[in-house]
């Protein structure tokens, strides 16, 4: 059992992979739902306005956007820079072009090269042999 202190409130809790206790995690999720509702009702609000109205830090809002949990509408002036090329995006870490390039690079790296065929002499040498114990 791994017991740690919550990074938010300092209480001890059973660590299961998240650095905050279940109480703080629930409070953060409630705050996320509040921000999500606010962004939906006010699609043209700036990130500063969203943060002020919902009493949440701008960094937390950016974290939710990077995690693709929160997305701003196309009408919104809010945007984050793609971590690869710097293009403005509404959600996530990378723009669509960079995602496509990374996917293509990954797909080409994964493609298996055809295994060379062994010549008959090599195949004969690689065969398993058994001894008769009669």
PyMOL commands that place a pseudoatom at each C-alpha (Angstrom):
pseudoatom trace, name=CA, resn=UNK, resi=1, chain=A, elem=C, hetatm=0, pos=[0.000, 0.000, 0.000]
pseudoatom trace, name=CA, resn=UNK, resi=2, chain=A, elem=C, hetatm=0, pos=[1.423, 3.372, -1.032]
pseudoatom trace, name=CA, resn=UNK, resi=3, chain=A, elem=C, hetatm=0, pos=[0.295, 6.269, 1.160]
pseudoatom trace, name=CA, resn=UNK, resi=4, chain=A, elem=C, hetatm=0, pos=[1.057, 9.839, 0.101]
pseudoatom trace, name=CA, resn=UNK, resi=5, chain=A, elem=C, hetatm=0, pos=[0.034, 13.376, 0.907]
pseudoatom trace, name=CA, resn=UNK, resi=6, chain=A, elem=C, hetatm=0, pos=[-2.393, 15.110, -1.432]
pseudoatom trace, name=CA, resn=UNK, resi=7, chain=A, elem=C, hetatm=0, pos=[-0.684, 17.838, -3.479]
pseudoatom trace, name=CA, resn=UNK, resi=8, chain=A, elem=C, hetatm=0, pos=[-3.819, 19.956, -3.119]
pseudoatom trace, name=CA, resn=UNK, resi=9, chain=A, elem=C, hetatm=0, pos=[-4.915, 19.736, 0.514]
pseudoatom trace, name=CA, resn=UNK, resi=10, chain=A, elem=C, hetatm=0, pos=[-2.049, 17.853, 2.179]
pseudoatom trace, name=CA, resn=UNK, resi=11, chain=A, elem=C, hetatm=0, pos=[-4.194, 15.024, 3.592]
pseudoatom trace, name=CA, resn=UNK, resi=12, chain=A, elem=C, hetatm=0, pos=[-2.826, 11.483, 3.510]
pseudoatom trace, name=CA, resn=UNK, resi=13, chain=A, elem=C, hetatm=0, pos=[-4.478, 9.077, 1.065]
pseudoatom trace, name=CA, resn=UNK, resi=14, chain=A, elem=C, hetatm=0, pos=[-3.949, 5.719, -0.607]
pseudoatom trace, name=CA, resn=UNK, resi=15, chain=A, elem=C, hetatm=0, pos=[-2.050, 6.580, -3.798]
pseudoatom trace, name=CA, resn=UNK, resi=16, chain=A, elem=C, hetatm=0, pos=[-3.459, 4.913, -6.920]
pseudoatom trace, name=CA, resn=UNK, resi=17, chain=A, elem=C, hetatm=0, pos=[-1.667, 6.867, -9.626]
pseudoatom trace, name=CA, resn=UNK, resi=18, chain=A, elem=C, hetatm=0, pos=[-3.098, 10.365, -9.164]
pseudoatom trace, name=CA, resn=UNK, resi=19, chain=A, elem=C, hetatm=0, pos=[-1.274, 12.903, -6.980]
pseudoatom trace, name=CA, resn=UNK, resi=20, chain=A, elem=C, hetatm=0, pos=[-4.477, 14.201, -5.353]
pseudoatom trace, name=CA, resn=UNK, resi=21, chain=A, elem=C, hetatm=0, pos=[-6.868, 12.610, -2.878]
pseudoatom trace, name=CA, resn=UNK, resi=22, chain=A, elem=C, hetatm=0, pos=[-10.344, 11.393, -3.937]
pseudoatom trace, name=CA, resn=UNK, resi=23, chain=A, elem=C, hetatm=0, pos=[-12.002, 14.421, -2.281]
pseudoatom trace, name=CA, resn=UNK, resi=24, chain=A, elem=C, hetatm=0, pos=[-9.875, 16.919, -4.198]
pseudoatom trace, name=CA, resn=UNK, resi=25, chain=A, elem=C, hetatm=0, pos=[-10.294, 14.871, -7.369]
pseudoatom trace, name=CA, resn=UNK, resi=26, chain=A, elem=C, hetatm=0, pos=[-14.094, 15.087, -7.045]
pseudoatom trace, name=CA, resn=UNK, resi=27, chain=A, elem=C, hetatm=0, pos=[-13.907, 18.840, -6.357]
pseudoatom trace, name=CA, resn=UNK, resi=28, chain=A, elem=C, hetatm=0, pos=[-11.696, 19.293, -9.433]
pseudoatom trace, name=CA, resn=UNK, resi=29, chain=A, elem=C, hetatm=0, pos=[-14.111, 17.259, -11.569]
pseudoatom trace, name=CA, resn=UNK, resi=30, chain=A, elem=C, hetatm=0, pos=[-17.051, 19.376, -10.324]
pseudoatom trace, name=CA, resn=UNK, resi=31, chain=A, elem=C, hetatm=0, pos=[-15.083, 22.505, -11.219]
pseudoatom trace, name=CA, resn=UNK, resi=32, chain=A, elem=C, hetatm=0, pos=[-14.349, 21.057, -14.667]
pseudoatom trace, name=CA, resn=UNK, resi=33, chain=A, elem=C, hetatm=0, pos=[-18.061, 20.424, -15.276]
pseudoatom trace, name=CA, resn=UNK, resi=34, chain=A, elem=C, hetatm=0, pos=[-18.812, 24.011, -14.206]
pseudoatom trace, name=CA, resn=UNK, resi=35, chain=A, elem=C, hetatm=0, pos=[-16.184, 25.414, -16.602]
pseudoatom trace, name=CA, resn=UNK, resi=36, chain=A, elem=C, hetatm=0, pos=[-17.384, 23.156, -19.421]
pseudoatom trace, name=CA, resn=UNK, resi=37, chain=A, elem=C, hetatm=0, pos=[-20.955, 24.400, -18.948]
pseudoatom trace, name=CA, resn=UNK, resi=38, chain=A, elem=C, hetatm=0, pos=[-19.761, 28.027, -18.837]
pseudoatom trace, name=CA, resn=UNK, resi=39, chain=A, elem=C, hetatm=0, pos=[-17.764, 27.644, -22.058]
pseudoatom trace, name=CA, resn=UNK, resi=40, chain=A, elem=C, hetatm=0, pos=[-20.794, 26.076, -23.746]
pseudoatom trace, name=CA, resn=UNK, resi=41, chain=A, elem=C, hetatm=0, pos=[-23.070, 28.930, -22.630]
pseudoatom trace, name=CA, resn=UNK, resi=42, chain=A, elem=C, hetatm=0, pos=[-20.491, 31.654, -23.423]
pseudoatom trace, name=CA, resn=UNK, resi=43, chain=A, elem=C, hetatm=0, pos=[-18.693, 30.457, -26.587]
pseudoatom trace, name=CA, resn=UNK, resi=44, chain=A, elem=C, hetatm=0, pos=[-16.923, 33.764, -27.229]
pseudoatom trace, name=CA, resn=UNK, resi=45, chain=A, elem=C, hetatm=0, pos=[-15.526, 34.231, -23.703]
pseudoatom trace, name=CA, resn=UNK, resi=46, chain=A, elem=C, hetatm=0, pos=[-11.773, 34.665, -23.365]
pseudoatom trace, name=CA, resn=UNK, resi=47, chain=A, elem=C, hetatm=0, pos=[-9.722, 32.232, -21.307]
pseudoatom trace, name=CA, resn=UNK, resi=48, chain=A, elem=C, hetatm=0, pos=[-9.136, 34.996, -18.733]
pseudoatom trace, name=CA, resn=UNK, resi=49, chain=A, elem=C, hetatm=0, pos=[-12.874, 35.644, -18.441]
pseudoatom trace, name=CA, resn=UNK, resi=50, chain=A, elem=C, hetatm=0, pos=[-13.588, 31.919, -18.053]
pseudoatom trace, name=CA, resn=UNK, resi=51, chain=A, elem=C, hetatm=0, pos=[-10.939, 31.680, -15.321]
pseudoatom trace, name=CA, resn=UNK, resi=52, chain=A, elem=C, hetatm=0, pos=[-12.245, 34.722, -13.437]
pseudoatom trace, name=CA, resn=UNK, resi=53, chain=A, elem=C, hetatm=0, pos=[-15.913, 33.758, -13.631]
pseudoatom trace, name=CA, resn=UNK, resi=54, chain=A, elem=C, hetatm=0, pos=[-15.303, 30.192, -12.452]
pseudoatom trace, name=CA, resn=UNK, resi=55, chain=A, elem=C, hetatm=0, pos=[-12.521, 30.865, -9.919]
pseudoatom trace, name=CA, resn=UNK, resi=56, chain=A, elem=C, hetatm=0, pos=[-10.060, 28.518, -11.628]
pseudoatom trace, name=CA, resn=UNK, resi=57, chain=A, elem=C, hetatm=0, pos=[-6.495, 29.126, -12.781]
pseudoatom trace, name=CA, resn=UNK, resi=58, chain=A, elem=C, hetatm=0, pos=[-5.669, 29.730, -16.430]
pseudoatom trace, name=CA, resn=UNK, resi=59, chain=A, elem=C, hetatm=0, pos=[-3.088, 26.939, -16.219]
pseudoatom trace, name=CA, resn=UNK, resi=60, chain=A, elem=C, hetatm=0, pos=[-5.773, 24.462, -15.115]
pseudoatom trace, name=CA, resn=UNK, resi=61, chain=A, elem=C, hetatm=0, pos=[-7.968, 25.461, -18.065]
pseudoatom trace, name=CA, resn=UNK, resi=62, chain=A, elem=C, hetatm=0, pos=[-4.994, 25.021, -20.410]
pseudoatom trace, name=CA, resn=UNK, resi=63, chain=A, elem=C, hetatm=0, pos=[-4.325, 21.592, -18.858]
pseudoatom trace, name=CA, resn=UNK, resi=64, chain=A, elem=C, hetatm=0, pos=[-7.911, 20.511, -19.611]
pseudoatom trace, name=CA, resn=UNK, resi=65, chain=A, elem=C, hetatm=0, pos=[-7.600, 21.816, -23.173]
pseudoatom trace, name=CA, resn=UNK, resi=66, chain=A, elem=C, hetatm=0, pos=[-4.289, 19.969, -23.695]
pseudoatom trace, name=CA, resn=UNK, resi=67, chain=A, elem=C, hetatm=0, pos=[-5.904, 16.773, -22.339]
pseudoatom trace, name=CA, resn=UNK, resi=68, chain=A, elem=C, hetatm=0, pos=[-8.685, 17.281, -24.940]
pseudoatom trace, name=CA, resn=UNK, resi=69, chain=A, elem=C, hetatm=0, pos=[-11.290, 17.321, -22.180]
pseudoatom trace, name=CA, resn=UNK, resi=70, chain=A, elem=C, hetatm=0, pos=[-12.235, 20.929, -22.918]
pseudoatom trace, name=CA, resn=UNK, resi=71, chain=A, elem=C, hetatm=0, pos=[-12.582, 22.497, -26.348]
pseudoatom trace, name=CA, resn=UNK, resi=72, chain=A, elem=C, hetatm=0, pos=[-13.401, 26.050, -27.308]
pseudoatom trace, name=CA, resn=UNK, resi=73, chain=A, elem=C, hetatm=0, pos=[-15.747, 26.787, -30.189]
pseudoatom trace, name=CA, resn=UNK, resi=74, chain=A, elem=C, hetatm=0, pos=[-14.532, 28.083, -33.532]
pseudoatom trace, name=CA, resn=UNK, resi=75, chain=A, elem=C, hetatm=0, pos=[-16.199, 31.411, -32.713]
pseudoatom trace, name=CA, resn=UNK, resi=76, chain=A, elem=C, hetatm=0, pos=[-13.985, 31.780, -29.659]
pseudoatom trace, name=CA, resn=UNK, resi=77, chain=A, elem=C, hetatm=0, pos=[-10.791, 33.788, -29.787]
pseudoatom trace, name=CA, resn=UNK, resi=78, chain=A, elem=C, hetatm=0, pos=[-9.170, 31.314, -27.377]
pseudoatom trace, name=CA, resn=UNK, resi=79, chain=A, elem=C, hetatm=0, pos=[-6.425, 29.197, -28.844]
pseudoatom trace, name=CA, resn=UNK, resi=80, chain=A, elem=C, hetatm=0, pos=[-3.284, 27.406, -27.805]
pseudoatom trace, name=CA, resn=UNK, resi=81, chain=A, elem=C, hetatm=0, pos=[-0.133, 26.939, -29.820]
pseudoatom trace, name=CA, resn=UNK, resi=82, chain=A, elem=C, hetatm=0, pos=[0.578, 23.531, -31.352]
pseudoatom trace, name=CA, resn=UNK, resi=83, chain=A, elem=C, hetatm=0, pos=[3.521, 22.065, -29.443]
pseudoatom trace, name=CA, resn=UNK, resi=84, chain=A, elem=C, hetatm=0, pos=[5.222, 21.134, -32.717]
pseudoatom trace, name=CA, resn=UNK, resi=85, chain=A, elem=C, hetatm=0, pos=[4.695, 23.950, -35.227]
pseudoatom trace, name=CA, resn=UNK, resi=86, chain=A, elem=C, hetatm=0, pos=[3.081, 26.742, -33.189]
pseudoatom trace, name=CA, resn=UNK, resi=87, chain=A, elem=C, hetatm=0, pos=[-0.177, 26.926, -35.172]
pseudoatom trace, name=CA, resn=UNK, resi=88, chain=A, elem=C, hetatm=0, pos=[-3.236, 28.005, -33.162]
pseudoatom trace, name=CA, resn=UNK, resi=89, chain=A, elem=C, hetatm=0, pos=[-5.492, 25.114, -32.094]
pseudoatom trace, name=CA, resn=UNK, resi=90, chain=A, elem=C, hetatm=0, pos=[-8.693, 24.890, -30.047]
pseudoatom trace, name=CA, resn=UNK, resi=91, chain=A, elem=C, hetatm=0, pos=[-7.961, 21.643, -28.198]
pseudoatom trace, name=CA, resn=UNK, resi=92, chain=A, elem=C, hetatm=0, pos=[-5.223, 19.072, -27.730]
pseudoatom trace, name=CA, resn=UNK, resi=93, chain=A, elem=C, hetatm=0, pos=[-1.473, 19.377, -28.013]
pseudoatom trace, name=CA, resn=UNK, resi=94, chain=A, elem=C, hetatm=0, pos=[-0.936, 19.220, -31.775]
pseudoatom trace, name=CA, resn=UNK, resi=95, chain=A, elem=C, hetatm=0, pos=[-2.649, 20.627, -34.885]
pseudoatom trace, name=CA, resn=UNK, resi=96, chain=A, elem=C, hetatm=0, pos=[-4.282, 18.285, -37.401]
pseudoatom trace, name=CA, resn=UNK, resi=97, chain=A, elem=C, hetatm=0, pos=[-1.340, 18.551, -39.829]
pseudoatom trace, name=CA, resn=UNK, resi=98, chain=A, elem=C, hetatm=0, pos=[1.224, 17.609, -37.173]
pseudoatom trace, name=CA, resn=UNK, resi=99, chain=A, elem=C, hetatm=0, pos=[-1.001, 14.734, -35.981]
pseudoatom trace, name=CA, resn=UNK, resi=100, chain=A, elem=C, hetatm=0, pos=[-1.174, 13.403, -39.552]
pseudoatom trace, name=CA, resn=UNK, resi=101, chain=A, elem=C, hetatm=0, pos=[2.604, 13.649, -40.024]
pseudoatom trace, name=CA, resn=UNK, resi=102, chain=A, elem=C, hetatm=0, pos=[3.236, 11.868, -36.708]
pseudoatom trace, name=CA, resn=UNK, resi=103, chain=A, elem=C, hetatm=0, pos=[0.737, 9.140, -37.569]
pseudoatom trace, name=CA, resn=UNK, resi=104, chain=A, elem=C, hetatm=0, pos=[2.373, 8.593, -40.966]
pseudoatom trace, name=CA, resn=UNK, resi=105, chain=A, elem=C, hetatm=0, pos=[5.837, 8.473, -39.392]
pseudoatom trace, name=CA, resn=UNK, resi=106, chain=A, elem=C, hetatm=0, pos=[4.635, 5.968, -36.817]
pseudoatom trace, name=CA, resn=UNK, resi=107, chain=A, elem=C, hetatm=0, pos=[2.885, 3.836, -39.424]
pseudoatom trace, name=CA, resn=UNK, resi=108, chain=A, elem=C, hetatm=0, pos=[5.977, 3.732, -41.627]
pseudoatom trace, name=CA, resn=UNK, resi=109, chain=A, elem=C, hetatm=0, pos=[8.173, 2.850, -38.643]
pseudoatom trace, name=CA, resn=UNK, resi=110, chain=A, elem=C, hetatm=0, pos=[5.878, -0.011, -37.705]
pseudoatom trace, name=CA, resn=UNK, resi=111, chain=A, elem=C, hetatm=0, pos=[5.698, -1.539, -41.184]
pseudoatom trace, name=CA, resn=UNK, resi=112, chain=A, elem=C, hetatm=0, pos=[7.484, -4.824, -41.128]
pseudoatom trace, name=CA, resn=UNK, resi=113, chain=A, elem=C, hetatm=0, pos=[10.172, -5.499, -43.648]
pseudoatom trace, name=CA, resn=UNK, resi=114, chain=A, elem=C, hetatm=0, pos=[9.717, -8.835, -45.429]
pseudoatom trace, name=CA, resn=UNK, resi=115, chain=A, elem=C, hetatm=0, pos=[11.884, -11.483, -43.857]
pseudoatom trace, name=CA, resn=UNK, resi=116, chain=A, elem=C, hetatm=0, pos=[14.551, -12.731, -46.223]
pseudoatom trace, name=CA, resn=UNK, resi=117, chain=A, elem=C, hetatm=0, pos=[14.028, -16.311, -47.371]
pseudoatom trace, name=CA, resn=UNK, resi=118, chain=A, elem=C, hetatm=0, pos=[16.694, -18.775, -46.272]
pseudoatom trace, name=CA, resn=UNK, resi=119, chain=A, elem=C, hetatm=0, pos=[18.510, -20.649, -48.936]
pseudoatom trace, name=CA, resn=UNK, resi=120, chain=A, elem=C, hetatm=0, pos=[17.996, -24.394, -48.942]
pseudoatom trace, name=CA, resn=UNK, resi=121, chain=A, elem=C, hetatm=0, pos=[21.446, -25.101, -47.443]
pseudoatom trace, name=CA, resn=UNK, resi=122, chain=A, elem=C, hetatm=0, pos=[20.784, -22.680, -44.560]
pseudoatom trace, name=CA, resn=UNK, resi=123, chain=A, elem=C, hetatm=0, pos=[17.324, -24.172, -44.043]
pseudoatom trace, name=CA, resn=UNK, resi=124, chain=A, elem=C, hetatm=0, pos=[18.792, -27.670, -43.905]
pseudoatom trace, name=CA, resn=UNK, resi=125, chain=A, elem=C, hetatm=0, pos=[21.402, -26.555, -41.352]
pseudoatom trace, name=CA, resn=UNK, resi=126, chain=A, elem=C, hetatm=0, pos=[18.739, -24.889, -39.188]
pseudoatom trace, name=CA, resn=UNK, resi=127, chain=A, elem=C, hetatm=0, pos=[16.504, -27.974, -38.950]
pseudoatom trace, name=CA, resn=UNK, resi=128, chain=A, elem=C, hetatm=0, pos=[16.101, -29.798, -35.654]
pseudoatom trace, name=CA, resn=UNK, resi=129, chain=A, elem=C, hetatm=0, pos=[17.410, -33.340, -35.561]
pseudoatom trace, name=CA, resn=UNK, resi=130, chain=A, elem=C, hetatm=0, pos=[16.461, -36.190, -33.258]
pseudoatom trace, name=CA, resn=UNK, resi=131, chain=A, elem=C, hetatm=0, pos=[18.510, -39.174, -32.166]
pseudoatom trace, name=CA, resn=UNK, resi=132, chain=A, elem=C, hetatm=0, pos=[16.851, -42.558, -32.128]
pseudoatom trace, name=CA, resn=UNK, resi=133, chain=A, elem=C, hetatm=0, pos=[17.179, -44.216, -28.726]
pseudoatom trace, name=CA, resn=UNK, resi=134, chain=A, elem=C, hetatm=0, pos=[16.255, -47.751, -29.818]
for i in range(1, 134): cmd.bond("trace and resi %d" % i, "trace and resi %d" % (i + 1))
show_as sticks, trace
zoom trace
